[in-house]
């Protein structure tokens, strides 16, 4: 990485000239002058790195790059503003189900969180503050979507295709789009006939007035249990269409006292102590997940909570899940269950048959008139599906979706065999069901920085995980799911169609931190553009 004074200005000039060349001219420049002459940057082509996405992951990566005096990078954001999932999910009642002081960056904390669990507007404001304080705006290209990524083996560079067939070359590429950004839209017979309003929770239409409307909400996941109580107070009638019940536990809604905020701000050790207490409390939740027999006791309490909150015993029975608590994500809300005590809220558990111009019909033959249909159905989480139209080729022109034909796999969710210098944040098997993903993101960012430094120190232009190392890792990782609650029989978004869990880290997060704290050079192959860069299995 070129860190000399004036390097950034030099880079901009050379980059502009370099990007006007055709692929053949780029190769000719490389053959004649080597990487320095072709790229104008010590061993790098085009940009040093591309960070895809301006959500928590992308911004955390950018901040740490700057803190390490690495400035030749760009963040490509397909939307017109920052925020990631907190930009998209602005539905009524949107909030985080991880405690505020854990759902923030340890190296750029917020000391004045208003409450234990922050709501979407406050989290979004925190993201904006991060961007401003660390002066990230100049590094972000908005309205720029990457449609393809191809690894040029002879140059050890990635070539990205952007909007309107613009191309960009880079040495390192980091996918930071996250797994929750493509809405899951169910196929419903007759949807094309329906003349009312239709939208997904992540695409909430705030200009549409729900007052005095008959509304049908499909789904009872993390988003739905938050917006249902909010809109129930406004609508004329709300039909909650439930396919599978969710376990919902009480939420700590306490607000932080002014004195607490003052202490967090003045004494960093006090804030860190509070954060540590929250972290280890959350880590303890893994025990019943790894030992299902322990969870049965907590489940009895959860059942009693439902029956206490919901007055109608028939409705309460329908709201009690038929799977072990923890098999699907455990949700938190104080408002969800009491919503079903309202006269204008009906829980519907029969399957949907079809939609007409103004109604929804269930398989029991009942017809319910509706003005609006809301999808609270979550997101497509299998990358083989949401990346289906995205061409990403690595060594030997292998498509990433083909490499993942039997399921998405990587090395600690970061590196993938056959794809040099391509890194991910919250990649396969690094999402959590019990603690803060920000902790995982920070561990991954630190690991990626080590890989970049490793390539520099070895005077290599590319680094790729060894195939046997990745395979051994994933065999061990999948074995860790055996006898856990996650494999107890339910179907969740953690799994692909054949039941393989591709999403979750199957253990304690402190173990992940230990494993990724120090990257092992022996796990990787180092490539150079002047040598054969074929992958060796």
N, C-alpha and C positions, 0 to 999 in steps of 0.2 A: 504494500500500500504506500503510495507516494504521499509523504507528509511534509514535504519541503515547502517553505514560504513561496507563495505565488503559484503553487501547483494547481490550485483550484481555477485560477484565471487561465492558466495554460491549458488545463483540461477543457474548459468551455470552448476555447478557440479550436483546439484539435478535434473535439467531439463534433462540432458543427461541420468541419471539413470532412471528417471521417464518415459521417452519416450520409454524405452526398455520394459516396462511392458505391458502385455495384458490388455484389458478393465476389465476383471475379477480381475486381480491382482491389478489394480488401485482402483477398488471398495473395494477390501479386505483391502488395505492399508488405505483407507479412513475410513472404518468401525472400524478398529483396532486403528488407531492413530489420526483420525480426520483430518481436512484440513491441519494443520501444518505438521503432520507426512507424509501425502500422497504427499504433494506438496513441502515441504521444504520452503514454503513462506506463511507468515501470511494470511491465509484464501484464498489463490489463487491457482488455478490449472495450472500447466504449466506456460505459460507466463501471466503476468498481463493483457496485451492487445495485440490485433492484429489489425493493421492498414492496410486496403486493398487498395493499390494503391499509386504510387509515383508521383502523379500529384500535383496540387496546394493544393487540399483538404488534401491529405495524409501527405504532407510535413508540412502544417500549423498545423495539429493535432500533428505531431511529435515534432515540435518546441515548442509548448505550453506544451506538456507533459514534455519535458526536462526542460523548464522554471519553471515547478512546481515540479521539482526534482523527476519525475517519469521516471524510466529508464528501467523497465522490460517490454519492448514491442518490437515488430518487425513489419516492413513494408514489406508486401508481394507484389511483383511486378512481373506480368507475363512476362513483356518485359525484355530486357537485359540492359536497362538504364532508367533513370528518365525522367520525362517530361509530362506524361499523354497526353492530347490532343495536346500539343505543340510539343511533340515528334512525334506524328502520322501525324499531319497536317503540312507538309513541302512543300506544293505545291507552285508554283510560285505566288507571290503576297499575300501569307498568312499573315494576320494581325488581330489585335483585333479591335472590333468595340466599345470598351469601352476605355476611356481615360487612358493613361499610368499610371498616378499618382493615379488613382482609381483601376487599375488592378494590384495592388501590396499589399503586407501585411502591415498593419498599424504598426505592431510591428517589422517589418524588411523591412523598405522602401528602395527604390532605388532613389537616388537623381539626377542621371545624365541621365534620359531618353532622348533619342535623339530628339523625336518629340511627338506631342500631342497624336497620336495614334500609338502605337508601332507595328512593324512587328514581325513575328514569330521568326526569329533568335535572336532578342534582348530579347524577352520574355523568350525564351528557355535558353539563357545565364543567365538571372536573376534567373531562377529556379536552374541552376547549381551552381550559386553563393550562393543561399540560402542553398543548400545542403552542400557546402564546409564550409561556415561561421559557420553553426550550427553543423558541424561534424555529419551529419546524415548517412553518408555512412555505418558505422558499423551496423546500425540498419536495413538496407535494404537487403532483400533476393531477388535477381534478378532471372529471369527465373523460377519463382515460381507461379503457377496458382492454385487458390483454386477451386476445382471441386465440393465440397459439404461442408455443415456446419450443424452440428446436435447438438442440445442442450441436454445435459445429465442432466435430472431433478434431479436425486438423488445426483448429485455432484455439481449442479449449475455451470456447466462449458460448454463451447463450444468445440466441437471436429471438427476440420477442416481436410478435406482430400485434400492433395496436390498432386503435380506431382508424378506419379508412385506409387500411393496409400500410400504415406507417410502421417502420421497423426500428428496433432499438437493440443494441448489443451490450452485453454485460458479462463480467466474469462470474459473479455470484447472483443467484436469484433466490429470494425468500418468499414462499407462499405464506401470507398472513391474513388470508380471507376468512379463516375460521370455518367451522362446520355448520353454523346455523345462519345461513343467508339465502337459501333457495326455498321459498314457500312450498309446503306440501299441499297440493290441491287435489282433493278426492274427485273421482269420476262419478258423477251422479246423473242418472238417466233424466232427460228432460231439462237439463240446466240451460240449454239454448232457448227454451221456451219461456223461461222465467223473466218477467218484465220488471221485477223489483230490483233493489240495490244489492250488489254482491261485492264483498271484499274480504281479504285475508287480514288477520290481526296485525301483521307486520306492515300492511299497506292501508292502515286505518284512514278512512275518509272523514276528517274532522269537519268538513263542510256539510256533511249529511246529518241532519237533525233526527235523532232517534226518538224524540219526544212523541208520545202517543202513537207509536208504531208497534206492529206485531213483528217480533224478531225471532228468528231461529238461529241458534248458535251451535255449530257442529264441533265436537271435541271437548275434552276435559283435561287438557294438559296444562303446562306451566303458565301459558298466556291466558287461556280461557278462565282458569280459576281466579285470575286477577281482574279481568275486565267484566266478568259476569256480575259480581256484586255491584259494580259501578253503574252499569247500564240498566240493571234491574230497577233502579230507583226512577229511571226516566221513561222507560218504554211502557206501552199499554199492556203488552203480553210478551213474555220471554219463554221460548221453548229451548231447553238445554238437551241436545241430542247426544246421549252418552253411549259409546260403544263399549268402553272399558272404564270402570271406576278408578279413581286415583286415591292414593293415601295422602291425606292432607293433614298436617300437624299445625299447632298454634304458632303464631309469629310474634316475635318480641318487637312490639311497636314503641318501646320507650324512646323518648327523645333524650339527647345528651344535654346535661345541664351546662349553663354558661361556665361554671367553675371547672367542669371536666374539659371543656374545649380550651380553656385557658391553660390548664395543666398540660394537655396534649401539645399545645403550641410552645410553651415555655420549657418543658422538660421532655426531651426526646426519649429518655429512658422510660418515662411514664407511658408514653404512647407505644413504645416497643413492647413494654410489659403487657399492656392491654391487648395488643395485636397477637402476642405470643399466647396469651390465655385463650383467645378466640381460636387460634390455629390448633392448639392441642385439644381443645374441646371438640372441634370438628374432626380431628384425626381419630378420636376415640370412637366415632361412629363406624369405623371400619370393623371393629370387633364383632358386632352382631351381623355384619354383612358376610364376614369370613366364617362365622359360626351361626348358621341359621337357627339352631336351637335356642340361642340367646334372644334372637329377634322375636320369637313367639311371645315372649313376655311383654315386649314393647307393643306388639300388635294388639294384644288384649286391651291395653290402655287406649290405643288409637280407636279401637272399635267402640269402647265406652265413650270416648270423646264425641264420636259421630252421633251416637244415640242420644247423648246429652244435648248436642247442638241442634239436631233435627227433630222437630216435634212429631211428625207423622212417622210411625214405625215402619210402614211399607216403603216410604221414600228412603228412610234411613237404611233399610236392608239393601236397597238398590245401590246406595252410595258406598256400601262396604265392599271393597275389592275381593275377588275370588283367587287372589294370588298372595304369596308371602310378601309382607311389607319390605320394600327395598329392592325387589326384583325389577321394578320400574322406578324412575326417579321419585323420591319422596318430596312432596310439595309443601309449601308453608303459606298459610292464610288464616286470618281470624274471621274473615267475612264470607268465605265461600259457602260453608254449610248453612249458616243462618239465612242465606238467600233463598233457600228452599222452603222457608217458613212463610214467605210472601205469597199472597193469593195470586199474584200475576206471574209467578214462576212455576213452570211445570217441567219435571224431569221425564224425558222420553228415552226409553231403553230399547224400543223396537227399531229394527233396521229401517233405513230409508229405502223406499221403493222407487219413487220418482218425484220430480218437480213439475208443476203445471205453471201456467202464466202467473198465478197469484197464490199458489199453495204448495205445501210440502206434504207428501203422502207416505206414510210408513207401511210396513208389510202387514200390519194388523188391519189395514184398510182404512185407518183413520186419516181424515183430511184436515189439515190445519192451515188456515189463511195466514199468509205472512207478507210483509212489505219489504223485509230485508233479510238477507242470509249472510252470516258471518262465519268464516272459516277460522276456527281456533285449533287448527290441525297440525301445527308445528312446521317442521322443516324436513327437507330431504337431507339425510345425514350420510348416506352411503356415497363416498366420492366417486365410485364407479358410475353412479347415476348422474350426479350433478356436474361431473366433469366429462360427460359423454360427448358433448359437442366441442370440448376444448382439446385441441391436439397438442400433446406434449411428448416430444421424442427425445430419448437419451442416447446412450451408446448403441451402435448398430441400428439406429433409427427405430428402436423399440418404443412403441406408444406406452405411456404410463398406464392407461386403462387396460392394455394387454398384459403389462407386468402385474397388474392387480386383478387379473381375470378371476382368480379364485378368492379374492378378498384383499382389501387394502392392508399393506404391511410396510413397515419401515423399521429403522433402528432408533429406538427411543422416540418415535414419532417425529424425527428430525431429518434423517438422511435415508435415502432409498437406493438400493443397489442398482447399478446401471445408469444412475442419473447424477453425474459429477456436479459439484457446486450448486446443487438444487436442495434447498433446505425448507423445512416447514415449521410453522408454529401451530400447536394443537393438532398435529398430524395423527395418524392412526394410533389408537390405544393410549391417548394422553388426555382425554376428556375425563372429568370427575363427576362422581355422584354424591360426594360427601364433603368436599372442601373447595377452596377457591382456585379456579383455573389460572388466576393471575400468578399464583405461586409456580405453577407449571410453566407458564410463559416466561417468567424470569429465569428459571432454570434452563430453558431452551435457548433463550437469548444469550446467556452466558456461554453455553456449549457451542453455539454457532460462532461466537467471537473467537473461541479457542480454535475452531477449525480454520477460520480465516487466517488467524495468526500462524497456525501450523503450516498452512500452505505457503505463507510468506517466508517463514524461517527455513523451510526445506527447499526454497526457490522453485516450488512447483506451481503450476498454473491451475491445477484442478485437484480435488480430493474427492474420493468416492468410497463408501463403506464396502468392505469385502462381502461378497455374496454369502459365504459360509457363516460369517459373523452374524449377519442379519437373520439368516435362516435359523441358526441355533437360538438366537435371542427370542424370536417369535414362537418357536416350539416351546421354550421355557415359559414365555409370557402366557400363552394359551393354556398351558397346564395349570397355571395359577387360578384359573376360573373354576376348576373342578371343585365341586361340593360347596361353592359359594351361592349366595342368594341369587346372584345374577344369572345363574344357570339352573334355577329351580323350576323352570317350565313356562314362564310367561313370555310373551312376545313384546319387545321394546325397541325403541329407536337406537338402542345400543348395538343391536344385532343386524346382520344381513339376513337375506331370505333363508339361508340354510342353518341359521342359528349361531353362526360364529360371531363372537363379540369383537368388533373392530374399533369400538369407540373408547371404551373405558380403560384406565390404568387399574389393574386388578389388585392393588395393594396400597400400602401407606405412601403418602406423597414424600415423606422424609427419605424413604428408600430411593425414590426417583431422584431426589436432590443429591443423594450420596453418589448414585451411579453416574450422574451427568456433571458432577462438580468438576471432574477432571477428565477431559477427553483422552482416550488412549490411542496414540499413533499407530499401534499394532493392529487396530481395528480397521485401518484405512489403507487404501492404495493412493499413491501420489502420481499424478499424471503431468506430462509436459507435451506441448504441442509438437515438439520435434521427435517424439517417440510414439510407438504404437500404443494407443490408448484403449485397446480392446479390454473388456472386463474379463478377469480371470476368476472362475468360480472355485 
